[in-house]
Amino acid sequence: MNNDRINEIIERMETFKESHPNMHALWSYYLSLKIKSLNDCIVQCENICNTINTIPNDPDPETLITLITFSRLISENTA
């Protein structure tokens, strides 16, 4: 999905802000969470792209799953 499509749907949502404020609020909040999550993922991917050459070997899938699980546990407990 590109930014133009996201902006277009946000603009379309504004047209029913007064007639359907609850639906507008729900979807505005939901989209803002998803956009933030996507931006966070992009930053994480950029970080790995910038540091990938410092990792001597490609980790096996089990190691990657373990690292992701630990990362999520840590972020959930510190949020």
Residue pairs with C-beta under 8 A, 6 or more apart in sequence:
6 31
6 35
9 31
10 28
10 31
13 24
13 27
13 28
13 31
14 24
16 23
16 24
17 24
59 67
